[in-house]
Structure formats: C-alpha cells, structure tokens
Amino acid sequence: MVDGETFLWSVRHEHQEHREHGCGRLYDDCREVLTVRRPGALGVARIVFAGGPGRFVPDGGATPSGAVGTRRGPWLNLHEPGTVRALLDALLSRGGLTCRDRTDEVDGWTLYEAAAVGERSAGTLPG
C-alpha cells in the first residue's frame, strides 16, 4: 500500500530469440520486468531492467529470478515487497503511473539508485 492505495505487481523474465546454435537457441537481451498496476485499472507500469555492461539480470546462470544489480551497487530482489515499494515510490515521485488506462514502460535502471537508497533507509538492505 502506498498512501492508502493498493498496488498489484508481478515479475517476469523476458528475452528475444536471437539465433540458432548447434545446441539449441541462444538468447540475447535478457531482462527482468516488474509490472505494477492499481486493482481494476487497465493501465500498468512495466519497469524494465535490461542486462548490459555492468548491469546484471538473471540469464540462466547462478543469478536467481528477480535479482537485478550493478557492478558497484547492491542487488535488488524484485519479488520482495520492500523492493517493489521502493521502486514504486521512486516511480510515483517522478510522476509515473498516473494514467489508469495505458501501459507505460520505464527503464528500471533510472529508478535503481533511488530504490536502493529507499530500501537501505527502510532497513531492508545493509548500509
């Protein structure tokens, strides 16, 4: 709940099929997507964390589902309510999720630092 309002969320892993390989398909562009919406609303916010240099998302290796992080910063678990709350607070402070009937896609890395600070101050991440 944020300011008395309830939000629903889900986490999923997405990628695009890239090319055939001798052992099967290889995938590029791994990304974790946190989808947040108000109950009954048609619109959603898709907070997307795409993997890239210095930015880590699950890619079938040892990284667990929902974990995102950077080389310098903490790891965030998108399945944890405190993480979702910190990301939602950061999104709302920037005017996101105001429309109830459309889908907005947001680069999650633009919210990452604020969410990490929010979780740290809430006591869910080590200082």
N, C-alpha and C positions, 0 to 999 in steps of 0.2 A: 504494500500500500504506500502511496506517495500522496501526502496531504489529503488523506481520507479517500483517495481514489484507488481502485484496484486495477492491476495490470496483469495480463497473462503473458507468458513467454514460452518459447521453445528454442532448442538448439539443434542445428543440423550441420553436417559436413557436406560440402559441395565441391565439385570439380568438373572440368570439361575433359571429355575423352580426347586425348591428344594424338596418339599414333599407335599403330600395331607394332608389336615387338615379338620376337621369337617365342617368348614365354607367355605371351598374352598382351593385354593392353597396358600402356603406360599413361599416366595421368599427370597433367600439369595444372597449375592454377588452383591448388588446394586452398580451401577457405572454410572458415567456421562462420556460421551465420546465426546470430541471435535475433529472433523475431519477437517483437513486443507489440501488444495491442491492448486496447481497452475492451472489456467484455461488451459484446453487442455491436462494436464498431466494425465497419467494413475495412477501414484503413489500418495499415500496420507500418511499423518502422522495422526495416531489416538492417541490422548493424553488422556489417561485413568485415571480417578480419581475414585479409588475403595474405598468404605466405609470400615471402620475398627476402631479399638480403637483410639479415639482421632481425627479421620478423618471423616468428615461428608459430605454426599451427600444426595440428595432427596431420600426418602424411602417411600413415600406415606403419610407422616405426614405433618407437617407445613412448611417444607423446600420447597421453590419454585424451579421450573425447572431451571437447570443450575447453581444452587448455590452450591459451594464447600467451605469448610473451615476446620479449625482445632480448637482445644480447645484454643490454645494460639494465633492464628493468625487471620487475617481478613478473611472475606468471599469474594470470587471472584464470579462474575456472568459471566458464560461462554457465555451468549448471548450478552454481552457488547463488542463493538469494542475495547475499551481500554484494556480490559482484554485479548482478543484474541491477540491483538498486543503485549502485554507484554509477554504472553506465547510464541508467535511466535518468538519474539526477543530472549528469553531465549533458545528456541529450536535451532534457527539458530546459536547462539553463541557457541553452543555445537556441531555444525556440522550436525544437523538434517535436514531433508527434502532436501537432496542433490540429491537423486535419483528420477528421474521422472517416473519410471515405476514399482515401487513396493510399497507395503504397509508396513510402519514401525509403530509398536506400542510402545508408550513411556509411562512410568509411570509418570503421571501428577504431582504427589507429588514431584518428583525430580526437577520440574520446578516452583513449587508453591512459594517458598520464593523469587526467582528472579523476578517472575511475580508480586508478592505483592509489592516488592520494586520498580519495574518499574512503577506500577500504582500509588504508593504513590508519586514518583518523578514527574509523569506527572500531578498530582493534581486530579486524579480520586478517590483516597482513602484518608480518613483523616489520618493525620500524627499520 
